[in-house]
Amino acid sequence: MARGITEKDVFTACDALVLAGERPTIERVRQKIGRGSPNTVSPMLDAWFMSLGRRLQGQGAFAPAPDVPDPVLQAAQHFWDVAQAESRRDVDSRVSDGLAEAAARANDALRTAAQAESTAASAAARIDALEGALTASRDALEAERLNHRSTATQLEGASARCAALAAQVAQLQQAAVEERARADHAISVANAAAMARSGARPWRSKPSACYARAPKRRHTRRPRSWRRRSGNRWPPQSN
């Protein structure tokens, strides 16, 4: 079962690479150790570069031996300078990549926010339009209700006037019947009085249409000799 790497493993690999004349990198350290992921090696490599200066200045593993020639020391110093420069470039590259990625995410967030704002504005416009339509419908419904109420009131008034006119017509008809009856009665009385003064048979007025018709009576034809005596007048007139 593979075990994880430690900071000591990374430091030992880096020292070996420097002593071999190679610049320590993530891939070289991993190849030197034989395991480890880049995410695990990277922070340990940074820690090795940060501690390298102190180790070179102190009496440690990198303290030059008394018999080490100056060209070797200069080569070691050169490797150190190159390692630091590469480390800075690596850090700057990772920082630049991180900034670029953050900027891209920020731009994506801005575009998403703009789209959401546009969608919200469209929804607000649709809501305003729906509210306007609802208000118009309510106003139309209220106007129709008022119109219906006015029409119903007018209809009730017309019905009341029709009923009053019907009652008035009935009263007038009844008054006409009574007036006709009184007129018929007055004619009958006057005719009877006139006949009484002349001694002749009283005339009967023609019955009104509102009364039932009486059975017709047959009048006996007077003899012609009687008509000559009375001056050919019928009914006879008194002197």
Residue, then its C-alpha position, 0 to 999 in steps of 0.5 A: m500500500a503506497r504511503g504519503i510523502t512528507e516534507k522531509d522526503v521533499f527536502t531530501a529530494c530537492d537537496a539531491l537534485v541541487l547536488a546533482g546540478e539540477r533545478p528542483t521542480i515538482e515533476r523532478v521531485r516526484q520522479k526522485i521520490g517515486r510518488g506524490s501528487p503535484n498538489t502535495v509536492s508544490p507547497m512543500l517545494d515552496a517551503w524548501f525554497m524559503s528555507l534554503g537561504r538560511r540553510l546556506q548561511g548556517q552550518g548545515a548540510f550545505a556548508p562548504a567544506p574547507d577544501v571545496p574549490d571556489p568554482v564549485l561554490q560559485a556553481a552552487q550559488h548559481f544553482w541557488d539563484v536559478a532555483q530562486a528565479e524559477s520558483r518566483r516565475d512558477v509562483d508568478s505564473r500560478v498567481s497569474d493563472g489564479l487571477a485570470e481564472a478569478a477574472a473569468r469567474a467574475n466576468d461570468a458572474l457579471r454576465t449571469a447577473a446582467q441576464a438575471e437583471s434583464t429577465a427580472a426587468s422583462a418579468a416586471a414589465r409583464i407584471d405591469a402589463l397584466e396589472g394594467a389589463l386587470t385594472a381595465s377589466r375591473d373598470a369595465l366590469e364596474a361600468e357594466r354593473l352600473n349600466h345594468r343597475s341603471t337599465a334595471t331602474q329604468l325598466e322598473g320605472a317603465s313597468a310602473r308607468c305601464a301598470a299606472l296607464a293600464a289602471q287608468v285605461a281600466q278606470l276610463q273604460q269603467a267610466a265610459v260604461e257608466e256614462r253610457a248607461r246613464a246616457d241610455h237611462a236619460i234617453s229612456v226617461a226623456n222618451a217616456a216623458a215625451m210619449a206620455r205627453s203625446g199619449a203615444r207608446p214610448w220609444r225605446s232607445k237602442p240598447s247599449a252594446c254593454y247590455a245583453r240584447a233583449p228579444k225582439r218584439r213583433h209589432t202589429r201592422r196597423p190597418r191602412s184605414w187607421r193610418r188615413r185617419s191619423g194623417n198617415r203618421w206613425p205613431p199618431q200625434s196628439n193635437 
